[in-house]
Amino acid sequence: MVCHPGKPLSKMSPFIIDKALECAVDTVKSIRCLRSGDLLVIIGSATESRSLNKLNNLAGCPVTTISHSTLNT
């Protein structure tokens, strides 16, 4: 998940990010902040993956979702 320029996800409260992701999908297994400032969100089902991929705004920050090439199995 990548936040567009202007308000980086690394500057947002982790509690706000967690609550916003819980509203978008039911179960989030893990959330990690990568060195690039992107978030790696691990979820449990294909249905939740589709819901997350439709997300274009996270707590007021426009975001782009990208499926991970090797972890997406």
N, CA, C and O atoms as a GROMACS GRO file, in nm:
protein
  292
    1MET      N    1   0.085  -0.116   0.000
    1MET     CA    2   0.000   0.000   0.000
    1MET      C    3   0.090   0.123   0.000
    1MET      O    4   0.180   0.134   0.083
    2VAL      N    5   0.066   0.213  -0.092
    2VAL     CA    6   0.149   0.331  -0.109
    2VAL      C    7   0.064   0.455  -0.092
    2VAL      O    8  -0.040   0.468  -0.156
    3CYS      N    9   0.107   0.546  -0.008
    3CYS     CA   10   0.038   0.674   0.010
    3CYS      C   11   0.096   0.774  -0.088
    3CYS      O   12   0.218   0.783  -0.104
    4HIS      N   13   0.011   0.849  -0.154
    4HIS     CA   14   0.056   0.947  -0.251
    4HIS      C   15   0.123   1.065  -0.181
    4HIS      O   16   0.097   1.088  -0.063
    5PRO      N   17   0.207   1.140  -0.250
    5PRO     CA   18   0.280   1.251  -0.188
    5PRO      C   19   0.187   1.351  -0.120
    5PRO      O   20   0.073   1.372  -0.162
    6GLY      N   21   0.237   1.412  -0.017
    6GLY     CA   22   0.162   1.513   0.056
    6GLY      C   23   0.144   1.476   0.201
    6GLY      O   24   0.160   1.560   0.289
    7LYS      N   25   0.110   1.352   0.228
    7LYS     CA   26   0.089   1.305   0.366
    7LYS      C   27   0.136   1.160   0.373
    7LYS      O   28   0.056   1.069   0.354
    8PRO      N   29   0.264   1.137   0.400
    8PRO     CA   30   0.315   1.000   0.400
    8PRO      C   31   0.255   0.917   0.514
    8PRO      O   32   0.228   0.969   0.623
    9LEU      N   33   0.236   0.788   0.488
    9LEU     CA   34   0.181   0.699   0.589
    9LEU      C   35   0.271   0.692   0.713
    9LEU      O   36   0.222   0.670   0.824
   10SER      N   37   0.401   0.709   0.693
   10SER     CA   38   0.493   0.703   0.807
   10SER      C   39   0.469   0.815   0.908
   10SER      O   40   0.511   0.804   1.023
   11LYS      N   41   0.403   0.922   0.867
   11LYS     CA   42   0.373   1.034   0.958
   11LYS      C   43   0.237   1.019   1.024
   11LYS      O   44   0.203   1.097   1.114
   12MET      N   45   0.158   0.921   0.982
   12MET     CA   46   0.025   0.901   1.039
   12MET      C   47   0.036   0.812   1.164
   12MET      O   48   0.128   0.732   1.176
   13SER      N   49  -0.058   0.828   1.253
   13SER     CA   50  -0.063   0.746   1.374
   13SER      C   51  -0.089   0.600   1.337
   13SER      O   52  -0.178   0.572   1.258
   14PRO      N   53  -0.012   0.508   1.394
   14PRO     CA   54  -0.036   0.366   1.366
   14PRO      C   55  -0.173   0.319   1.412
   14PRO      O   56  -0.229   0.225   1.356
   15PHE      N   57  -0.228   0.383   1.514
   15PHE     CA   58  -0.361   0.347   1.563
   15PHE      C   59  -0.468   0.385   1.461
   15PHE      O   60  -0.565   0.311   1.442
   16ILE      N   61  -0.452   0.500   1.397
   16ILE     CA   62  -0.546   0.543   1.295
   16ILE      C   63  -0.540   0.451   1.174
   16ILE      O   64  -0.642   0.413   1.118
   17ILE      N   65  -0.418   0.414   1.135
   17ILE     CA   66  -0.401   0.323   1.021
   17ILE      C   67  -0.465   0.188   1.052
   17ILE      O   68  -0.535   0.132   0.968
   18ASP      N   69  -0.442   0.136   1.173
   18ASP     CA   70  -0.499   0.008   1.213
   18ASP      C   71  -0.651   0.011   1.211
   18ASP      O   72  -0.714  -0.081   1.158
   19LYS      N   73  -0.711   0.115   1.268
   19LYS     CA   74  -0.857   0.126   1.270
   19LYS      C   75  -0.914   0.138   1.129
   19LYS      O   76  -1.016   0.077   1.099
   20ALA      N   77  -0.848   0.215   1.044
   20ALA     CA   78  -0.897   0.232   0.907
   20ALA      C   79  -0.890   0.100   0.830
   20ALA      O   80  -0.980   0.069   0.752
   21LEU      N   81  -0.784   0.022   0.850
   21LEU     CA   82  -0.773  -0.108   0.783
   21LEU      C   83  -0.875  -0.207   0.838
   21LEU      O   84  -0.929  -0.287   0.761
   22GLU      N   85  -0.903  -0.203   0.967
   22GLU     CA   86  -1.004  -0.291   1.025
   22GLU      C   87  -1.142  -0.260   0.970
   22GLU      O   88  -1.226  -0.350   0.958
   23CYS      N   89  -1.168  -0.134   0.938
   23CYS     CA   90  -1.296  -0.098   0.877
   23CYS      C   91  -1.305  -0.148   0.733
   23CYS      O   92  -1.414  -0.182   0.686
   24ALA      N   93  -1.193  -0.152   0.664
   24ALA     CA   94  -1.192  -0.194   0.524
   24ALA      C   95  -1.200  -0.345   0.509
   24ALA      O   96  -1.270  -0.395   0.421
   25VAL      N   97  -1.131  -0.419   0.594
   25VAL     CA   98  -1.132  -0.566   0.591
   25VAL      C   99  -1.153  -0.617   0.733
   25VAL      O  100  -1.119  -0.549   0.830
   26ASP      N  101  -1.209  -0.736   0.745
   26ASP     CA  102  -1.241  -0.789   0.878
   26ASP      C  103  -1.118  -0.828   0.958
   26ASP      O  104  -1.103  -0.789   1.074
   27THR      N  105  -1.029  -0.906   0.897
   27THR     CA  106  -0.916  -0.961   0.972
   27THR      C  107  -0.785  -0.923   0.906
   27THR      O  108  -0.760  -0.959   0.791
   28VAL      N  109  -0.702  -0.851   0.978
   28VAL     CA  110  -0.568  -0.817   0.932
   28VAL      C  111  -0.471  -0.899   1.015
   28VAL      O  112  -0.466  -0.885   1.138
   29LYS      N  113  -0.394  -0.986   0.949
   29LYS     CA  114  -0.298  -1.070   1.023
   29LYS      C  115  -0.177  -0.991   1.068
   29LYS      O  116  -0.129  -1.008   1.180
   30SER      N  117  -0.126  -0.904   0.979
   30SER     CA  118  -0.004  -0.831   1.011
   30SER      C  119   0.005  -0.705   0.926
   30SER      O  120  -0.040  -0.702   0.812
   31ILE      N  121   0.064  -0.601   0.985
   31ILE     CA  122   0.092  -0.476   0.913
   31ILE      C  123   0.237  -0.441   0.941
   31ILE      O  124   0.278  -0.435   1.057
   32ARG      N  125   0.313  -0.419   0.836
   32ARG     CA  126   0.454  -0.380   0.853
   32ARG      C  127   0.482  -0.256   0.769
   32ARG      O  128   0.433  -0.242   0.657
   33CYS      N  129   0.562  -0.168   0.825
   33CYS     CA  130   0.608  -0.051   0.751
   33CYS      C  131   0.743  -0.086   0.689
   33CYS      O  132   0.836  -0.126   0.759
   34LEU      N  133   0.752  -0.072   0.558
   34LEU     CA  134   0.876  -0.103   0.488
   34LEU      C  135   0.968   0.018   0.485
   34LEU      O  136   0.924   0.130   0.512
   35ARG      N  137   1.093  -0.003   0.452
   35ARG     CA  138   1.190   0.108   0.446
   35ARG      C  139   1.148   0.217   0.350
   35ARG      O  140   1.177   0.335   0.371
   36SER      N  141   1.078   0.179   0.244
   36SER     CA  142   1.034   0.274   0.144
   36SER      C  143   0.921   0.364   0.196
   36SER      O  144   0.887   0.464   0.133
   37GLY      N  145   0.863   0.327   0.312
   37GLY     CA  146   0.750   0.402   0.365
   37GLY      C  147   0.617   0.338   0.329
   37GLY      O  148   0.512   0.382   0.376
   38ASP      N  149   0.620   0.234   0.246
   38ASP     CA  150   0.500   0.160   0.209
   38ASP      C  151   0.459   0.069   0.323
   38ASP      O  152   0.539   0.038   0.411
   39LEU      N  153   0.333   0.027   0.322
   39LEU     CA  154   0.285  -0.068   0.421
   39LEU      C  155   0.268  -0.204   0.356
   39LEU      O  156   0.216  -0.213   0.245
   40LEU      N  157   0.310  -0.308   0.424
   40LEU     CA  158   0.286  -0.445   0.383
   40LEU      C  159   0.175  -0.496   0.474
   40LEU      O  160   0.194  -0.511   0.594
   41VAL      N  161   0.058  -0.522   0.415
   41VAL     CA  162  -0.058  -0.567   0.490
   41VAL      C  163  -0.083  -0.713   0.455
   41VAL      O  164  -0.106  -0.746   0.338
   42ILE      N  165  -0.079  -0.800   0.554
   42ILE     CA  166  -0.103  -0.943   0.533
   42ILE      C  167  -0.243  -0.975   0.586
   42ILE      O  168  -0.275  -0.949   0.702
   43ILE      N  169  -0.325  -1.032   0.497
   43ILE     CA  170  -0.462  -1.067   0.532
   43ILE      C  171  -0.484  -1.215   0.505
   43ILE      O  172  -0.396  -1.281   0.450
   44GLY      N  173  -0.600  -1.269   0.544
   44GLY     CA  174  -0.619  -1.412   0.542
   44GLY      C  175  -0.699  -1.471   0.428
   44GLY      O  176  -0.694  -1.592   0.408
   45SER      N  177  -0.773  -1.391   0.352
   45SER     CA  178  -0.859  -1.452   0.251
   45SER      C  179  -0.859  -1.372   0.121
   45SER      O  180  -0.823  -1.254   0.118
   46ALA      N  181  -0.902  -1.438   0.015
   46ALA     CA  182  -0.910  -1.374  -0.116
   46ALA      C  183  -1.018  -1.266  -0.118
   46ALA      O  184  -1.004  -1.166  -0.187
   47THR      N  185  -1.125  -1.287  -0.044
   47THR     CA  186  -1.233  -1.188  -0.038
   47THR      C  187  -1.182  -1.058   0.024
   47THR      O  188  -1.211  -0.949  -0.025
   48GLU      N  189  -1.106  -1.070   0.132
   48GLU     CA  190  -1.049  -0.951   0.196
   48GLU      C  191  -0.946  -0.885   0.105
   48GLU      O  192  -0.933  -0.763   0.105
   49SER      N  193  -0.875  -0.965   0.029
   49SER     CA  194  -0.777  -0.911  -0.066
   49SER      C  195  -0.846  -0.824  -0.171
   49SER      O  196  -0.798  -0.716  -0.204
   50ARG      N  197  -0.959  -0.872  -0.222
   50ARG     CA  198  -1.034  -0.793  -0.321
   50ARG      C  199  -1.086  -0.663  -0.258
   50ARG      O  200  -1.083  -0.558  -0.322
   51SER      N  201  -1.133  -0.671  -0.134
   51SER     CA  202  -1.180  -0.551  -0.064
   51SER      C  203  -1.067  -0.450  -0.046
   51SER      O  204  -1.086  -0.330  -0.065
   52LEU      N  205  -0.951  -0.501  -0.009
   52LEU     CA  206  -0.835  -0.414   0.014
   52LEU      C  207  -0.787  -0.352  -0.117
   52LEU      O  208  -0.747  -0.235  -0.119
   53ASN      N  209  -0.791  -0.428  -0.226
   53ASN     CA  210  -0.747  -0.376  -0.356
   53ASN      C  211  -0.838  -0.265  -0.408
   53ASN      O  212  -0.795  -0.184  -0.490
   54LYS      N  213  -0.963  -0.261  -0.363
   54LYS     CA  214  -1.057  -0.156  -0.404
   54LYS      C  215  -1.036  -0.027  -0.325
   54LYS      O  216  -1.091   0.078  -0.361
   55LEU      N  217  -0.957  -0.034  -0.219
   55LEU     CA  218  -0.935   0.081  -0.132
   55LEU      C  219  -0.855   0.189  -0.204
   55LEU      O  220  -0.749   0.160  -0.259
   56ASN      N  221  -0.904   0.311  -0.203
   56ASN     CA  222  -0.831   0.421  -0.265
   56ASN      C  223  -0.807   0.537  -0.169
   56ASN      O  224  -0.748   0.638  -0.206
   57ASN      N  225  -0.854   0.522  -0.044
   57ASN     CA  226  -0.838   0.626   0.056
   57ASN      C  227  -0.827   0.559   0.192
   57ASN      O  228  -0.911   0.476   0.227
   58LEU      N  229  -0.726   0.593   0.267
   58LEU     CA  230  -0.706   0.536   0.400
   58LEU      C  231  -0.690   0.649   0.500
   58LEU      O  232  -0.588   0.718   0.502
   59ALA      N  233  -0.790   0.669   0.583
   59ALA     CA  234  -0.790   0.773   0.686
   59ALA      C  235  -0.758   0.911   0.628
   59ALA      O  236  -0.679   0.986   0.685
   60GLY      N  237  -0.820   0.942   0.516
   60GLY     CA  238  -0.801   1.073   0.453
   60GLY      C  239  -0.679   1.084   0.364
   60GLY      O  240  -0.655   1.190   0.306
   61CYS      N  241  -0.603   0.979   0.351
   61CYS     CA  242  -0.483   0.978   0.267
   61CYS      C  243  -0.510   0.894   0.143
   61CYS      O  244  -0.541   0.775   0.155
   62PRO      N  245  -0.500   0.952   0.023
   62PRO     CA  246  -0.520   0.870  -0.098
   62PRO      C  247  -0.410   0.765  -0.109
   62PRO      O  248  -0.291   0.797  -0.095
   63VAL      N  249  -0.449   0.641  -0.133
   63VAL     CA  250  -0.353   0.530  -0.139
   63VAL      C  251  -0.371   0.450  -0.268
   63VAL      O  252  -0.475   0.455  -0.333
   64THR      N  253  -0.266   0.377  -0.303
   64THR     CA  254  -0.268   0.283  -0.413
   64THR      C  255  -0.232   0.147  -0.357
   64THR      O  256  -0.133   0.134  -0.285
   65THR      N  257  -0.310   0.045  -0.389
   65THR     CA  258  -0.279  -0.090  -0.342
   65THR      C  259  -0.218  -0.171  -0.454
   65THR      O  260  -0.259  -0.162  -0.570
   66ILE      N  261  -0.118  -0.250  -0.418
   66ILE     CA  262  -0.047  -0.335  -0.513
   66ILE      C  263  -0.032  -0.472  -0.448
   66ILE      O  264   0.013  -0.482  -0.334
   67SER      N  265  -0.069  -0.577  -0.521
   67SER     CA  266  -0.051  -0.713  -0.468
   67SER      C  267   0.097  -0.749  -0.475
   67SER      O  268   0.164  -0.722  -0.575
   68HIS      N  269   0.146  -0.809  -0.368
   68HIS     CA  270   0.287  -0.849  -0.362
   68HIS      C  271   0.309  -0.967  -0.456
   68HIS      O  272   0.228  -1.060  -0.459
   69SER      N  273   0.416  -0.964  -0.533
   69SER     CA  274   0.438  -1.066  -0.637
   69SER      C  275   0.474  -1.203  -0.580
   69SER      O  276   0.435  -1.305  -0.638
   70THR      N  277   0.547  -1.210  -0.469
   70THR     CA  278   0.589  -1.340  -0.419
   70THR      C  279   0.510  -1.385  -0.296
   70THR      O  280   0.500  -1.505  -0.271
   71LEU      N  281   0.453  -1.294  -0.221
   71LEU     CA  282   0.377  -1.332  -0.102
   71LEU      C  283   0.230  -1.360  -0.134
   71LEU      O  284   0.158  -1.415  -0.051
   72ASN      N  285   0.186  -1.323  -0.251
   72ASN     CA  286   0.047  -1.337  -0.289
   72ASN      C  287   0.022  -1.477  -0.344
   72ASN      O  288   0.030  -1.498  -0.465
   73THR      N  289  -0.008  -1.573  -0.256
   73THR     CA  290  -0.033  -1.711  -0.299
   73THR      C  291  -0.169  -1.758  -0.257
   73THR      O  292  -0.206  -1.872  -0.285
   0.00000   0.00000   0.00000
